[in-house]
Amino acid sequence: MSESRAASVLRARIAAAHGPAEASGAQPVPEPVPEPVLEVLCRYCLLEGVPLTYMLPDAGLLPDVSIRFFTVDPDWTDALAAGVLAVSAAGSSGQAFVARHLADTMAAVRARLASGAVESASAHTAGGPSESITGFLLRSALVSAYPQLEVRAFAAGANGKPPPGDGNPTDPSIAALKLPTLRLARLTPNVLIALFAGRPASIWIEEPHHGLRVGLQASDAQHPQPYVIAPGGHQVTVPFRGPDHRVIDVEALAGACGTGPGDLARVLLRLPVREVFVSSAQGGG
């Protein structure tokens, strides 16, 4: 819904408010906030159309390869919404109308946002109502490399802990903890913004789940040679043909893992990389 249509609807409401009922001194009956007005205000409260410099006045606050978590200040978004309404209210009578109905209007906006029922091209919603909006800004080459980067936020469970970082998001017990994602959008080619309804106990950011890859666990200080995790859970050093370590001895690897060709393919399957951020209240970093 465009701002121009919302403005015309608001002006019509202002004109109607100064009819016979108000002229006679009768108390006007509160009416629902018009849907076009509600939709536009919700979008502004999700920082849509707000310049990045307003959210990030200094680029040093979000250096390359960094993430910053935040809580949206409701007073700031209320002031933003009041300014948007004031632009559409011509004259002192219109401004008085906006001031009189501002509290009810913002209550309706907050209720819409809390429920996660926001009609936005970048919104993916689920879950129940919440009172706060939280989110993060991510600056990384991953944002441009993976346009379909998957982001999920979770509340703490009945035990006070977030779901395990290696859990399956389709598991009903984990899916029930997922917070509504109100907005997920790229602000620049390498800056991503995400907004959630509620305070997450953990956030998962992972590569897109399309396409299949096979590979090995890379060598490191503890593992001087590449290795795989066999079905039994033990590590198996990858055997190679020849001293240059360029060609894997697949038959020897299958024998060391105790598997056939099909099981070996599953051993070599590389799942999308998942980065898990845990709230400091949950003992995370």
N, C-alpha and C positions, 0 to 999 in steps of 0.2 A: 504494500500500500504506500503511495507516494505522500511526501510531506504536504504537497499542495492540496490533495484531497482531504487530508487530516485537518489542514488549516481551514478549508471551506466548511467542513463539518463542525469544527469548533466555533467558527463565526456564526453559523446558523443556530447553534445552541445558545450563544450569547444573546443573539437577537430574540430568541424565543423566551429567554429568561426574563426579559423586560416586558412581558405581556401583562394582561389584566391582573393575574394573581399577584405579581410583585408590586404593581402599581397600587393595589388595594391594601398592601401591607401584609398579605397572607404569606405564611411561610411556604416557600416552594418545596415540592416533593422531590427528594433526591432521585436522580435517574441514573441508570447504568452508564458508565463511560462509553462513548461511541467506539465501536471496534476499530475504525481507522486511527483514531487518536491513541487508543490503547496499544495498537501494534507499533506505531511509530515511537512512542515513548519506551516501549520494551526494547526496541532495537537500540535506541540511544543508551539505555541503561546497560546494555550489553556491549557498549563502547563501539558500536557500529557507526562508522562515519566520523569518529573522533580521531583527529590526527595523531600519529604515533608520537610526535614530539610532545603532546600533552600528557601522554602516559610515560614517556621516557625522555625527559628534558635534556639528558646528557647521554651520549652514546657510550660513555665509560661505565654507565650503570648496567649495561648489558654487553660485555665484551664478546668477542667471537668465541664459539664453543662454550656457551654458558646458559644457565637457566635461572630464572628468578620467579619465586612464588609470591603470591600476594592475595590480599582480601580486598574486594571492591568496597570503598567507603560509601555507605548508603547516603550520607549527607551530601557527598559530592555529586552522586547521580541524581538525588532529589533536586539539587540546585540546577543541574543541567536540564532536567525535565521542566523545572519552573521557568527557566530561560526560554526553552522551546515553546512553551505555552504562552509566555508573555509576548513573543514575536507575533503570534496569531491574534492577540487581544488588542484591538485598536481602541484607543481612547481610554479615559478613566473608568468608564462603566465596564468595559471589557476586562480591564486589569482587576477591577474589584470582583468581577465574576470569577476570574481565574483564581484569585487569592481565596475566595470563599470556598471553592471546590477543589483546591489543590490537595488538601489532606485526603479526601475521598478518592481522588484520581490516583494519587501515588499509592494508596492502599490497594487499589485494584491492580496497579502495575506490579507491586511487590507480590501480590497473590498469584498473578500470572507467572511471574518469574520463579517463584518458589515451587510451583507445581511442575515446572519444567515444560509447560505447554506453550512454547514459544514458536511461532511460525517463522522460521528462519531457514534460508537455504543452507546454512552451515550448522544447523542444530540437529542433534541426535538425542532424543529424550527417553528416559525411563526412570522408574523409581518413584519415591514419594516426595512430599513437600519439605522444604528446608527454609531457614530464615536468612542465610547468608550466601553470597556469591564469592567464590574463590577462583583462582586460576594461576596460570603461569605464562611467562614469555620465554621462548626458546630461540636462541640465535645459533644456528649451526648449518653446515653444508648439507646435513641430512634433510633439512626442510625442503630444499630444492631437489635433492637427489631422490627423495621418496615423497612425492606429492600425496600419496595415500597412507602416510604415516598413521599408525593406529594409536589412539590415546584413550585410556580408561582410568577412571578414578573410583576408588572404593572407600566405603565407610568401614569402621571397625565392626567386628561381629559381636555376638553375645559375650564372647570371652574377652572383649576389649582389645582385640588384636586384628590387624588387617588380614586379608586372605594371603596365603603363601605366595611368594613371588613367582614360583614355578607352577602355579595352579592353572587349571583349565578354565578360561573365562565362561565357557558354556556350562560348567558345572552349576546346577541350581543353587547350591549353597553359596557359591561365589557370585553368580549373576544377581542374587537377591541383594548383595551389598553394593552393587554398582550405582554410582551417583549419576543424576542426569547431566549430560554434557550440553550446556546451553549454547556454546559457541566453540567452533574449531575452525580457524581460518588463518591463511597466510597474510601477514600485513606487508611484508616485502618478500622477495624471493628466498631469503634465508631467515626470516623471523616468523615464528608461529605463535599465535595466541590461543589459549584454551580457557574456557570459563565453565565452572561447575556449580550446580545448585547444592550447596552444603560444603562442609569442611572434610576433605579427604584424609583418611588415615594412610593411604598409599596411592600412588599414581604409577601406572604402567605405560611406558612408551616403547613401541616395538615396530619392527620392520613390517611392511605389508605382507599379508598371508597369501600372496599369489605367486605361483611358480614354485618349483621344487629344486633344491640344490643338494649335492652330495659333497662331502669333504671330510677332512681329518681335524682332530684337535691339534692345534699348533704347538710346536715345542716351546718351552720356556725354561726358566732357571731350574724348576723342579723336574722337568721332563725334557731331557736333552734331545729326544727323538719324537717325531710326531706319533700320536697314539689314537686309539679309538676306545670307546666304552663298550665292552662285550655285553651280550644279553644278561649275563650273570652279575653285571655291575662292576667287574674288575677291568683294569686297564690292560690293553694289549698294544705293545709297541709295533708299529707298522713295519713289516718286512719289505725290503726293496730288492729289485733285480739289479745287480751290479753295484759297484762302489760309489757311483755318482748320485745315487738316491733320486733318480728321476722317474723310474718306472716301478710301480707297486707290484709286488708279487701277490696277486689277488688270491690264488689258490692257497698259498701259505697263510695269508691273512684269514681266510675263511676257516682254515683248519685250526688256527690259533684261537679263533673266537668260538669254535665249535658250532658253526652255523653252515647252512647251505646258501646258495646264491640269493634267494629271496630274503632270508634273514640278514645276510650281509648288507643288502641294499638298505634295509631299515637301520642297520648300525651306522652306515655312512650318511644317512639322511641328516641334513643340517636344518634345524628349525630356525625360524626368524629370531633375530637377536632381540631380547627384551631387557630394557633398563627399568629398574624398579626404584622409586623414590618413596621413602617411608617418613611420615611426619615425625618430627622430633619428640612430640608428645607420646609416640609409640616406641621411642628408643632408637629411632632412625637418625640419619645424618641430615 
